[in-house]
Amino acid sequence: MEATSRQFLEQLLRTPSPSGYERPVQELVRQWASRYADAVTTDRHGNVIAVRNPNGQPRIMLAGHCDQIGLLVQYIDERGFLYLQPIGGWDMQILLGQAFTVWTANGPIPGVLSRKAPHLLTPEERKKVPEFHEVWLDIGVASREEAQQLVQLGDPVTIALELRPLRNGLLAAPGLDDKVGVWVVMETLRRLADEDVAAAIFCVSTVQEEIGLRGATTSSYGIHPTVGIAVDVTHATDTPGNERRQIGDVALGKGPVLVRGPNVNPRVLERLEAAARSLSIPVQYRAHPRPTGTDANVIQLSREGVATGLIGIPNRYMHSPVEMVSLDDLDAASALLTAFCRSIAPNQDWTP
């Protein structure tokens, strides 16, 4: 991975972006995109749209969502403990005992999420997964008044944003879903910066995917693309306990995943496969028999319909503090998208 591109990925992962609170990470995206795009805009929803060759044909939209699952401050009790509600889908069992950060107007405030010590739990409490209103964030204050000097209701909260490089080119961090998709799309923009392409390429960092695919809905309507490709994480099944007969066989380090099913236009899939073959990029496949829970779902249904594709980045332990991807898969996905964009002619037929 090119050094400045690796630095950009790490900056994305260290910057908070719970759904609805994406402004800090979108500023990073704008700074990156301004070096390589012909124009960079931000719509009223907060989607950042970087375009290369804006007058070209067809109009191709590449989308990765910048928001991550998080929490927000719902209540502060008289002793200054914070009670949180989730933004997106969390498993409470992995949150207990984790380090968190409250992102306030005056800067980040560290805290820890916990409940009573195991020794003090009743037998019934030990058997039960607690609800969010039964655990609290301790930021080390002594009273509600002290907490309110630091924190406001509605402040966003994330798991401590730490990166853990691992062996064999793997990386673990919270928020890989789907900042790796944003990285792939914006790295493709960098690779196309000096290319003579026929198509207009719209590279979009979408918002609020985790709470209903909202940013892709508004940005695809505004862009009005002919072709739309979403880049999102997909479950890697190369760990113990997965039933591959139900969810497929996907592994880290074996290439990006091409999705087949009704959410994908077969001509887009064929062009992606041809691009992969042209560069000998290994790809994996996943079958999805219904609309996917990704931005590809709403892009496909925008206006009169969009010829849609979906590229998955294999991800272990999704929606956890230790999501894990292969950097080689990210590089390969961007190379694949770059080759796809280069190959498109103005009069390409996208009719299934």
N, C-alpha and C positions, 0 to 999 in steps of 0.2 A: 504494500500500500504506500502510495506517495506520501512523503513526510507531512506536507501541509494538509493533505486530506486526512491523515491520521489525527493530526492536531484538531481539525475541525470536528471530527467524530467525538473526540474526547471532550471538547467544549460543549457539544450538544448534550452529552450524557451528564455533564456536571451542572447543567443549567436547568432549573425547575420549569415544568410546563404541565401541571395538572389541567385537565379539560376546563376551559373557560379562563385559564390563567396563563396563557401561552406567550404573553408579550415578551418576556425576557429571551426565550429561545428564538422567537421570530425575529428579534433584532439581530441575533447571530446569523440567521439565515439570510436576512437582507444584506448584511455586510459581505457575506460570502458570495451571494448571487450577483451583487453589483459589480464584481470583478469580471464576470463572464457573460452576463446577459445583455441583450440590447435594451431591455427595459425591465424594471422591477416595480411592482405595485403591491399594495395591501388593500384588500377590499374591506367593506364595513363590518364583515363578520370576523376579520382577522387573518384570513388566508393570505399567505405570501405567494405571489405569482411572478415567476421570472421567465421571460420569453426570449427565445432565440429565433431570429428570422421571422418576425411577427406577420409579415405579409405572405408567407409561404403557404403552400397547400400540400396535403391536407393539414388540418389543425390537430395536433397530437398533444394530449394532456398526460403528463406523468405525475402521479400523486403519491406522496407518503405523508402520513399524519404525524404531526409533531407533538400532539398531546400524549400525556402519560396518565395512568391511573394515579390517584392521590386521595387526599382527604381535605376536609375543611373544618375550621373551629365552629362548633355549634353552640357550646355553652361553657361558661366558666363558673365553677362553684366557689363557695365562700372561702375555701382554703387555697384557691388559685389553680386547682387541677382543671385541665382542659378536656372537654368531651368532644369527640370528633364524629363526623359522618363521612362515609366513603364517596369518592368521585370515581365511578367505574367499579369493576368487579374485583373484590379482594377476598381472600380466604383468611378469616380471622386467625386461624391456627398458626399462620406463619408470621403474624404481626406482633404477637405478644413477645415482649423482651427486645424489640428492635429499637435502634436509634432513629430518631426522626428530626426533621427541621421544619419549623414554622417560618414561612416566608412573609415577613411583615414589612410595612412601609419604611421602617427604620432599620431593616437588616434582618438576617437570619437569626432565629432563636433555636438552640438545640434542646431536645427533650427525649424522653424515653417513654414507650408505651407499655403499661403493665396493669396488673390487678393484684389481688392479695397473694402473698407468698403461698406456695403449695402446702406448707405446714398448716396454714390457717383456713384452707378450703374445706368445706363440708364434703362428705362422700358424694352427695348429689351434685355439688358444684364441680367436683373433679371429673364427673362423667359428661358434663355439658360444655359445649362450645359457647363461650360468652357472646352476647350481643354487643354492638358498639356502645350502647349506653351503659354497659357494665364494666368497661375498661376506661382508662384515662391516660392522658399525656401529662407527665410530670416535667415541668420546665424549671424546677428548683426555686419557686417563689413561695412566699409565706401567706399570701392573702389574695383575694379577688382584686383588691385595689392595686396591688403590685403587678399582678398579671395584666390588668387592663392598661397599665402604663406601657406595656410592651406589645400586647396582642389585641387585635380586634376580632369580633365575630365575623366569620366569613374569610379570615385569612387562610390561604392554602397551606397544606402540609404535605411533605413527601418523606419517604424513607431517605435516610442519609445517602446522598448521591456519591457513592464511591465506585471506583473502577477496579477490577481485579484481573489483570492479565494472567492467563493460564498457559499451560504447555500446549504445543501443537497449534499455535495461532488462535487459541480460543480466548474469548473475553467474556467476563461476567459482570453484570451491572444492573441496577434497576433502570427502567425506562428504555431498554433496548426495543421494546414494543412502544412506538414504532419509530424511534429516532434513527434506527438503521435504515428504515424506508426513506426517511427524509434525506439521509446521507447518500443513499444510492441514487436518488433522483437528482440531488444537487451535484454529486460527483459526475453524473452523466452530463449535466450542464457544463461543467468544467471541461470535460473531454470533447464536447461539441463546440467549444468556444471559437476555434479557428477552422471549423469544418464548413464546407460548402454543402449545406443540406437544402433539399427542396421543400421540406415540410416546415411549418411553424411549430416550434417545440415549446410547450408551456409546462414548466417545471413548478409544481405546486406543493407547498408545505401546508397541508390542510389542518384545520382545528376541530376539536370536539368530536373526534371519531368515537372515542370511548363511551360517549353518552348518546349515541344514536346516529353516527355517520353524518353529522350536521354540516361540517365544513365542506366536505366533498359535494354535498347536495347544492350548496350555494355557489361554490366556485365553478363546478361543471356547468351550471346554468349560465353563469356569466361568461365563461370561455366559449361555450357552444362548440365543443370539439367534435371532430369526425371519429377519432380514435382516442380511447382512454385506457391507460394501464396503471393499475394500482400496485404499489409495492408495500407489502406488509409482512409481518412475521407469520410463520406457520409452525405447528407443533412438530418438533423433532421427536421421533418415537424410538430413538436409539438408547433408551434408558430402561432399567428394570420396571416391570409391571404394566407396560403398555400392551394393549390388545391390537396388534397390527392388522388383524382381520377386520377390525372395525374402523380404524383411523389411518391405515396406510403405513408404509415403511419409508421414513424420512430420516436422514442422518446428518449431523454436522460435518462440514468439510467435503461433502460430495456434490456441491453445486446448488444453485438456486432451484426453486421448485416451480414448475409450470402447472397451473391448475387447469383441469378439464371438467366441463360440466355446463349447465345452462346459463351460468353467469359469465361465460366466456365465449366470445365470437370465434368460430373455428378458423376464420381467415387470419385473425390476429394471432391465434395460437400457431398456425402454420408459419407465419412470418417470424415469430419468435424462435421457433424450432430451426428455421433456415438460418437465422442470425447466429444461433448457438453452433450449428454445424460449421458455419463459415470460419469460425475462430476456434473450433474444437473445444468449446466450453461444455463441460459436463453439466447435465441438468437432471433433476429428479421430477417425478410426477406425483400429483395428488388428485384424486377424483372427488368432486364435490357435487352431490346430486340436487342441490337446491341453491337459492341465492346465498352467497357467502356473507359472513358478518364483517365485511371489509368495505372500504370505500368503493370497490368495484361494483358493489350492489347498487348504490345510488347513481354512480356515474353511468352505468348501463341504461338506466331509466330516465336520464335527463332529456328534457325536451322531446324530440321525436325519436330518441334512441341513439346510443353511442356504441360503436364497435369496441368491445371491452376485452381487456386481458388482465391477468392477475399473476404477479410473480411473488412467490413466498420465500422469505429468508428463514431457514430452519432455526428454531429457537427452543432450547430446553427451559423448563421451569417457568413457563409464561405466567405473567401477573404475580411475580414474586420478587423479593429483593435480590435474587441471584439468577436472573435470566441469563442465558448463555448462548453465544453465537460464535461462528467461525469467521474471522476476518477474510479468509479466502473466499467464502461464499458471498460476502459483500462486494469484493472486487469483481468477482465473476458476474454478479447481477448487474453491476454498472457497465461492464464491458458488453454484456448481452444487450442492454437497453441502447447503448451507444451504437452498436452495429445495427440494431433494429431501426433506429431513427435514420441512420445513413442510407438504409436500403429502400426507403419509402419513396415512390414516385407520385407526382401530383394526381394522376388519374387512376390510382389503385382502386380496385373493386373490393369493397368490404361487405358486400351482400352475402349472407350465409348460403 
